[in-house]
């Protein structure tokens, strides 16, 4: 069984070239966060190519129409400055789409040039009366800094600073703010809302992809997001009794909200797994002043039974996981809880959690690093990563459980739910069935493949 108390050796690979990238750009993460707001329309301040790639990836993953605009910077505006194009874009968007929220997101192109977008935006909104009814939120998220989690966290922080008022003089309501991490699917967000409501509390999710990207079919065409967190809900976050942040990357946003409103926060590094969900139940029970509903006591019993049934198929099996830090932590921890050995752990960003992973080595790198770890360990029984890991899985005949972002070659990626007792139970069944179907599949890779490794510290297979 993986040792959750062991310290993983964290290695950062600063490569000049990545041929099998794992990282997803920060602007895309920021845009995705803004898509969790009702009546929202993200705007990339950069070239058309910056927007096109992000748009295609989100359309393929969610299989929905994604509202995303661009200032379409060209050679001249890149040199002389793009303030005029930002202003023109904002006016056109307000005139044609009438969004309630515009998320203005910088890209590497404009950040490298050094434009003062925050100052420019103040000047634009001051002289533009037609923008008075629209909340324009600026988020600095250049491609060259961070990954999906980075952009998501910056966008949530920007929304808090721009839209949430200061401390309220009125007494707090039975309301709970939830700062959802980017590793939470719309299905996870929906499950979280249901759990909170069952305690008699009102959840305010920021952002709420379960309202806007849950796959519902609108009655008519809407040029902005349809559903999600409303401006009224965000402006009422200062009257909550508690803030819950999900994922280590949401810590900064939670601290920002606490500084702004005075509302205390509780951070959960994951909400998948028996102990993690138990802590959530205790937290909500304390906030609501009522015992945990019988519904969840029964679901907990079902999860315990699922863990007893599933551990026979996880124990001693070799599993490799790759993704954003919070995603990696969630899946690797659960598999280790069930007795598996984590023989590959690759993330996109440095994070305090990486050294606590139940593996010997954690690499900040790409899919090439994951493949090297698998080869060095002598094989793996299962890979858990996004759809781009299919190349490694197919090359070595290893089963792949697709999760995270993007998943473009399977249906229902947005509805995968791994949060809570029921979500954890279903995930154990899903992964356990794969391992059951492929008994002893790993540890049989040809020895000659080992010559392709880069000599990184190996992770011994269990």
Buried (B, 14 or more C-beta within 10 A) or exposed (E): BBEEEBEBBBBEBEEEEBEBBBBBBBBBBBBBBBBBBBBBBBBBBBBBBBBEEBBEBBBBBBBBBBBBBBBBBEEEBBEEBBBEBBBBBBBEBBEEBEBBBBBBBBBBBBBEBEBEBEEBBEEBBEEBEEBEEBBBBBBBBBBEBBBBBBBBBBBBBBBBBBBBEEEBEEEBBBBBBBBBBBBBBBBBBBBBBEBBEBBEBBBBBBBBBBBBBBEEEEEEEEBBBBBBBBBEBBEBBBBBBBBBBBBBBBBBBBBBBBEBBEBEBBBBBBBBBBEBBBBBBEBBBEBBEEEBBEEBEEBBEEBEEBBEEBBEBBBBBBBBBBBBBBBBBBBBBBBBBBBBBBBBBBBBBBBEBBEBBBBBBBBBBBBBBBBBBBBBBBBBBBBBBBBBBBEBBEEBEBBBBBBBBBBBEEEEBBBBBBBBBBBBBBBBBEBBEBBEEBEEBBBEBEEEBEEEBEEBEBBEBB
